[in-house]
Amino acid sequence: MPSRIPGADEFTSRPMPREELLRQISPSLPLHQIGDAEVDALTYEVVRHRLWAITQEMGETLRRMSGSHVVTESNDFNFSICDELGEQVQVGTYNIGLIGSMDLAITWTLRHRSDNPGIAEGDMFLCNDPWIGGGLHQNDAAILAPIFHDGKLFGWTTAIAHQVDLGGPRPGSFSPSAQDVFGEAVPTPPMKVVRGGVLQRDIADAWVRRSRLPHLVGLDLRAKIAANKNAAEQVLRLITKYGADTVKAVMRRMMDDAERRLRAKLETLPDGTWSAVGYQEQSRTGDRGLHAIKVAMTKEAGRLVFDFRGTAAQTGIINCPYPGLRAGIVFTMLPLLAGDIPWAAGGLMRCFEIITDEDTITNASFPAAVGKGPFGPAWGAGNLVAEVLAKMLDAEPAHRTDVQSICNGTTDLCVVSGVDTRGGGSKGFVSPIFDVMAGGYGAQVHHDGVDTGGRLIIPAARAPDVEMTEYLYPLVALWRREQIDSGGPGRQRGGMSGSVCYVQHPDQEGTMSLVVSGSGKVANQNVGLAGGYPGNSQLDLVVRGITEPQLVQAATIPGHLGELGGDIEVLPCEGESDLGPRDALYLHWQAGGGYGDPLLRAPESVLDDVRQVRVSADAAEDVYGVLLRDGEVDVTATGERRDKLRRRRASGAGRSGTGLTPIGPPELGHARRLDDNLAVLADGTVACVHCGTRIGPLAGSAYVAALARREVAPTEAGPHIWHDPLEYVDAEIVFRQLSCPGCLTAVHSRVVPVGHPLPADDYGPG
């Protein structure tokens, strides 16, 4: 009789206990398993480092064979080595999100493929199903390759990369108007693309047939197969030298050590609960809503629980299934909480638990549209995880050096497509603009954020060479540069972001198509901490009818958009447009958030920022309260200006604003510090560390009601914030600032919709 066809609910993957997984694997598949095993320290280090080297070599193989600039220029790929049940022993340092659910894909394959069609030596499986975990959206395609030794399944290797196009209604496989997954590229559960070491031509042909760029997809398919094959050969050589049981014992110990070290770090941090709320803007083309993501993180001993209940219901294209949510946690935790721990991800993932409602934008059910999953709700959830982790770390003095405000918020997706007519040719092209990889990093307690440092979630991220972009596609860059005032203001400034402006090549004919998607244009995702301001609003524009000198024989680089002439069209968060021969495409992606009140930034640092064209003179005065005269700080005028700006924070906050408690080192005894501004006294009262004002009880966050509160126009946060939220959403957006009632030092600064909850649980250590 034919096998039962699984329903949609079976095309999902979740973590499960090892014993339950073993019961679901076909008994015809022998597994290599060991009991308790010891390995000496020298052998452990040698084998561990060799496994790390093998993963790095996988990356080189993939990059050398791929013809896609997504891989060769931007490093949007990753790989891993796993044990027989899919726990990840070693992962690469490229796009961490892409390995955040790879173990789930292997688990699903073991459960559903071990009996039919079977898992045998020389097989490999192709998968791009976000519900299963082989990628976070359909453009992420993975190859899962079992490794056999002496007839037993010893382990797995995986290779995954973003594919530029895998079909669907729109070039680049991203459709802002999709109603469900059937309006996007087709998700494919694991299917056997290599059988007994031989590429299955029918499967490979069916795979590339779906794409507008079959040659690139075919090259990437073979590159991932080669990366897995080379890795398997090297693992088997390692087994030949040291023995299968020894190598497996090392793999197990790597994960156990990672788990032990992370739990030990957690145990040095305060127990408690911290919460955060963020937003996705516009769920699809034509939508004007804000859709909330909520998280409450509880830390107890060596364990974290991330509770996402209360997140908005799935809608439009801004959805990710459970594997995407898990990946958002992983790609945040690894660099922020496990930066000093080897990334044996299988062990690290044992340290947290997820609680989430079904049918939400961070745990979407089939057949929701999920094309925006990785850079929408998964990344948005990751930002909130980064925020609550930072608050937890900030509450422990020994870990304050690890605190970092939110990095560049999300990516700015813009897919350009058309027919390249240069030189009389006629070749179709599809290209995301990857200059946006150069995002700004969040500020830290003792350091400014890194300017255009890349992506937190892709440690090895790169922005492509502009000349390579111009060579591959009929585009010419008028500029790509760091953008003044983009970094979030703070005592430590957020790292700057950049902007790029492209026009069509002079020999290009016709009109190009644009698909755009990006959050953080209204309610900033690149938030600051401890009173630090958010980084810039993301902004995408097309300038229509620009002046002729910008297209032909231009002799100078335009200094700003106003020099282009023409009319500005503001592109939506989710939508489509076009780029004609007399148009310019402008993208300004997100910077990092600031840390601490910008009025506490050293005036000399502000002066240096102005000299280095990181901060404008106007922002130095209006945001940082620093006045410059003849290229130097006017100390007296700066003091007066800062006092004036502090008093402004009292307006509407129930204060007369006529006096300020002096800022100085107050006597707080053995108070326990919460962050840059607040501490808890022995009696449980929260006090300001700058002026000593006793604000109110920590219990239930009652002190929050006593903070001076101000809600004003978003542009009060600085010139880097978009001035007209109604361009995108119907909700009223404000710059909300909470300050010490004594000295009016900012302790919380956000651009949020009216009605956004107060930070009731932001300072939650018990």
Buried (B, 14 or more C-beta within 10 A) or exposed (E): EEEEEEEEEBBBBEBBEEEEBBEEBBEEBEBBBEEEEEBEEEBBEBBBEBBBEBBBBBBEBBBEBBBBBBBBBBBBBBBBBBBBBBBBBBBBBBBBBBBBBBBBBBBBBBBBBBBEEEBBBBBBBBBBBBBBBBBBBBBBBBBBBBBBBEEBBBBBBBBBBBBBBBBBEBBBBBBBBBBBBEBBBBBBBBBBBBBEEEEBEEBBEEBBEBBBBBEBBBBBBBBBBBBBBBBBEBBBEBBEEBEBBBBBBBBBBBBBBBBBBBBEBBEEBBBBBBBBBBBBBBBBBEBBBBBBBBBBBBBEEBBBBBBBEBBBEBBBBBBBBBBBBBBBBBBBBBBBBBEEBBBBBBBBBBBBEBEBBEEBBBBBBBBBBBBBBBBBBBBBBBBBBBBBBBBBBBBBEEBBEBBBBBBBBBBBBBBBBBBBBBEEEEEEBBBBBBBBBBBBBBBBBEBBBBBBBBBBBBBBBBBBEBEEBBEBBBBBBBBBEBBBBBBBBBBBBBBBBBBBBBBBBEEBBEBBBBBBBBBBBBBBBBBBBBBBBBBBBBBBBBBBEBBEBBBEEBEEEBEEBEBBBBEEEEBBBBBBBEBBBBBBBBBBBBBBBBBBBBBBBEBEBBBEBBEEEBBBEEBBBBBBBBBBEEEEBBEEBBEEBBBEBBBBBBEEBEBEBEEBBEBEEBEBEEBBBBBBBBBBBEEEBBBBBBBBBBBBBBEEBBBBEBBBBBBBEBBBBBBBBBEEBEBBBEBEBBBBBBBBBBBBBBBBBBBBBEEBEBBEBBBBBE
